[in-house]
Amino acid sequence: MNNKTAISLESIIHAKSRIKSLSRQLSIELLETPILSSGILPGTDNVHHYLKLENLQTTGSFKIRGAINTLSLLEKSQIDGVLTVSSGNFGLSVSYVARKMGLQSTVLIPGDAPPLKQKIIEEYGGKAIPVQFESLEELMNHIHKLCIKDNLQFIHPFEDPNVAVGHGTLGLELLIEKSVINTVLVPVGSGVFIAGMATALKSMDPSIRVVGVVPKEVSCYANSFHHRKSIVPDNPEQSICDCLRAPFVTQSVLEQGLKYVDE
């Protein structure tokens, strides 16, 4: 993880203020999403469960938080646009925010990404490019060449600490809205979201248990977490949860998770 920003409670608090200010300035629709009770589920020993409805965000997920925070820190005068890689959700958010900021956006998406997400990226003004590569190294080389050729800033969805810090603002919001929490279940793909969330939650209340939830078919983060080192699958993993099948977990993001994530 680069050294521009440390993932800390302080940086997450600053990000929350920055995100709110930019959203107001550029008329970005960012919601403080509601928490709804799902009642007591069978087999859960009378434990009450609550859902934070980030699906109500304009771009359909929490990822707009990380996109706003990261793009707000760019030197716009030095670049012609931004580039990211995404199975859809982060790309949607980057394209939406970039358009609001007057920036061009390019999103490299897997060849099997849902066509609807590609369509929405383009409706938000982004350029969606399906790609297929044999290795991570080949993909990163391609990204490097595109950035140089078109003067683009790469927004790394799996490693940029500013993305994690932006996502972590959801943790602050959660504790403001619901002051008594025992356990928080966090969906995990690359680990960036849970790195930010766990940092915010544990820094404010160390007694909260933070548990990562992964699709059964996608073992990348779970294997890396249990072995305490980044493990890249030999072959691309498939799941109906396309937004959680990150191709790798960076060591820096994993180490942040190991500090705060319980399981």
C-alpha positions in Angstrom: 0.0 0.0 0.0 1.4 3.4 -0.9 2.3 5.9 1.8 0.1 8.8 0.7 -2.5 8.0 3.4 -2.5 5.8 6.4 -5.7 3.8 7.1 -6.6 5.2 10.6 -9.5 6.5 12.5 -8.2 10.0 12.0 -7.9 9.7 8.2 -11.4 8.2 8.0 -12.9 11.0 10.1 -11.2 13.6 7.7 -12.5 11.6 4.7 -16.1 11.7 6.0 -15.9 15.5 6.2 -14.2 15.8 2.8 -16.7 13.4 1.1 -19.7 15.3 2.5 -18.3 18.6 1.4 -17.5 17.5 -2.2 -20.9 15.8 -2.5 -22.6 19.0 -1.6 -20.4 21.0 -3.9 -20.9 18.8 -7.0 -24.5 17.7 -6.3 -23.3 14.1 -5.8 -26.1 12.0 -4.5 -24.6 10.3 -1.4 -27.0 8.9 1.2 -26.6 8.3 4.9 -28.4 5.0 4.3 -30.9 3.6 6.7 -30.5 0.6 9.0 -33.4 -1.8 9.0 -34.0 -4.7 11.4 -34.4 -8.1 9.8 -35.7 -9.4 13.1 -34.5 -12.6 14.8 -33.4 -15.2 12.3 -33.9 -19.0 12.8 -31.0 -20.7 14.7 -29.4 -17.5 15.9 -30.2 -17.7 19.6 -32.6 -14.7 19.7 -30.0 -12.3 18.3 -31.3 -9.3 16.5 -29.9 -8.6 13.0 -29.8 -5.3 11.2 -29.0 -4.4 7.6 -27.3 -1.2 6.4 -28.9 -0.5 3.1 -26.0 0.7 0.9 -27.8 -0.8 -2.1 -29.9 2.4 -2.0 -26.8 4.5 -3.0 -27.1 6.1 -6.5 -24.5 3.7 -7.9 -26.0 0.7 -6.0 -23.2 0.1 -3.4 -20.9 1.5 -0.7 -18.2 1.9 -3.3 -19.2 5.4 -4.1 -17.7 6.4 -0.8 -14.2 5.3 -1.7 -14.6 6.7 -5.2 -15.5 10.2 -3.9 -12.7 10.2 -1.4 -10.0 9.1 -3.8 -11.0 11.3 -6.7 -11.3 14.3 -4.4 -7.6 14.1 -3.7 -6.4 14.0 -7.3 -4.5 16.9 -9.0 -7.0 17.4 -11.8 -4.8 19.8 -13.7 -2.1 17.2 -14.0 -4.2 14.4 -15.7 -6.6 13.9 -18.5 -8.7 11.3 -16.8 -8.8 8.3 -14.5 -8.5 4.6 -15.1 -9.6 1.7 -12.9 -10.3 -2.0 -13.1 -13.6 -3.4 -11.8 -16.2 -6.2 -12.3 -18.7 -3.4 -12.2 -19.6 -1.8 -8.9 -16.4 0.3 -8.3 -16.3 1.2 -12.0 -19.8 2.5 -11.8 -18.9 4.7 -8.8 -15.7 6.0 -10.4 -17.5 6.8 -13.7 -20.3 8.6 -11.8 -18.0 10.7 -9.6 -15.5 11.4 -12.5 -18.3 12.8 -14.6 -19.4 15.1 -11.8 -15.8 16.3 -11.5 -15.4 16.9 -15.2 -13.0 14.0 -15.7 -12.9 11.3 -18.3 -13.0 7.7 -16.9 -11.9 4.4 -18.3 -12.9 1.1 -16.7 -11.2 -2.2 -17.6 -13.8 -4.9 -16.9 -13.6 -8.8 -17.1 -14.9 -10.2 -20.4 -17.6 -12.0 -18.4 -18.8 -8.9 -16.4 -22.5 -8.4 -16.4 -23.6 -6.5 -19.5 -25.9 -4.3 -17.5 -23.0 -3.0 -15.4 -21.0 -2.2 -18.6 -24.0 -0.3 -20.0 -24.4 1.8 -16.8 -20.7 2.6 -16.7 -21.1 4.0 -20.2 -24.3 5.9 -19.3 -22.3 7.5 -16.5 -19.9 8.7 -19.1 -17.2 6.1 -18.6 -15.5 4.0 -21.2 -15.9 0.3 -20.4 -13.3 -1.9 -22.0 -13.6 -5.7 -21.6 -10.2 -7.3 -21.1 -8.7 -10.8 -20.6 -5.2 -11.4 -19.4 -3.2 -14.5 -18.6 -1.6 -13.0 -15.5 -1.7 -10.1 -13.0 1.6 -8.9 -14.3 0.3 -8.7 -17.8 -2.7 -6.7 -16.7 -0.7 -4.3 -14.7 1.7 -3.7 -17.6 -1.3 -3.0 -19.8 -2.6 -0.5 -17.2 0.8 1.2 -17.0 0.9 1.6 -20.8 -2.6 3.0 -21.0 -1.9 5.5 -18.2 1.2 6.8 -20.0 -0.4 6.9 -23.4 -3.6 8.8 -22.3 -2.2 10.6 -19.3 -4.5 8.8 -16.9 -4.3 8.4 -13.1 -4.8 4.7 -12.1 -7.2 4.3 -9.2 -6.2 0.9 -7.7 -9.4 -0.6 -6.3 -7.5 -3.4 -4.5 -4.8 -1.4 -2.8 -5.2 2.4 -2.8 -5.5 3.4 0.9 -7.7 6.4 0.0 -10.3 3.9 -1.3 -10.2 1.9 1.9 -10.4 5.1 4.0 -13.4 6.3 2.0 -15.1 2.9 2.5 -14.3 3.1 6.2 -16.7 6.1 6.6 -19.5 3.6 6.5 -18.2 2.2 9.8 -18.4 5.7 11.4 -21.9 6.1 10.1 -22.9 2.7 11.4 -21.8 3.5 14.9 -23.5 6.9 14.9 -26.8 5.4 13.9 -26.5 2.2 16.0 -24.4 2.8 19.1 -24.7 -0.7 20.5 -23.2 -3.3 18.2 -21.8 -6.8 19.0 -20.8 -8.1 15.6 -20.5 -6.6 12.1 -20.5 -8.9 9.1 -18.6 -7.4 6.1 -18.6 -8.8 2.6 -15.1 -9.4 1.4 -13.5 -9.4 -2.1 -10.1 -7.8 -2.3 -10.2 -6.9 1.4 -10.1 -3.1 0.9 -13.6 -2.6 2.2 -13.1 -4.6 5.4 -9.7 -2.9 6.0 -11.4 0.4 6.2 -14.5 -0.8 8.0 -12.6 -2.8 10.6 -10.2 0.1 11.3 -13.1 2.5 12.0 -15.2 0.1 14.0 -12.4 -1.4 16.2 -10.8 2.0 16.8 -14.0 3.4 18.2 -15.1 0.2 20.0 -12.6 -2.6 20.4 -15.2 -4.9 21.7 -17.0 -5.2 18.4 -16.3 -8.4 16.5 -15.6 -7.8 12.8 -16.2 -10.9 10.6 -15.5 -11.1 6.9 -18.0 -13.0 4.7 -16.9 -14.5 1.4 -18.6 -16.7 -1.2 -17.9 -20.4 -0.7 -16.4 -20.6 -4.2 -14.0 -17.6 -3.7 -11.2 -18.5 -1.4 -8.6 -15.8 -2.2 -9.1 -13.6 0.9 -10.0 -16.4 3.2 -6.9 -18.4 2.3 -4.7 -15.3 2.6 -6.2 -14.4 6.0 -5.7 -17.8 7.4 -2.1 -18.1 6.2 -1.3 -14.5 7.0 0.1 -13.9 3.6 -1.2 -13.0 0.2 -2.1 -16.1 -1.8 -3.1 -15.7 -5.5 -5.4 -18.5 -6.9 -3.9 -20.5 -9.7 -7.1 -19.9 -11.8 -9.8 -17.2 -11.8 -12.5 -18.0 -9.3 -16.1 -18.0 -10.3 -19.2 -17.0 -8.3 -22.6 -15.5 -8.8 -21.3 -12.8 -6.5 -19.2 -11.3 -9.3 -18.3 -8.2 -7.2 -16.6 -10.3 -4.6 -14.3 -12.4 -6.8 -11.2 -10.3 -6.6 -8.3 -11.9 -8.5 -5.8 -11.2 -5.6 -5.3 -9.7 -2.2 -2.4 -7.3 -1.7 -0.1 -7.9 1.3 -0.5 -4.4 2.6 -4.3 -4.6 2.6 -4.2 -8.0 4.2 -1.9 -6.8 7.0 -4.4 -4.0 7.7 -7.2 -6.6 8.0 -5.1 -8.8 10.2 -4.8 -6.0 12.7 -8.5 -5.6 13.2 -10.6 -8.4 11.6 -11.5 -11.1 14.1 -12.3 -13.9 11.5 
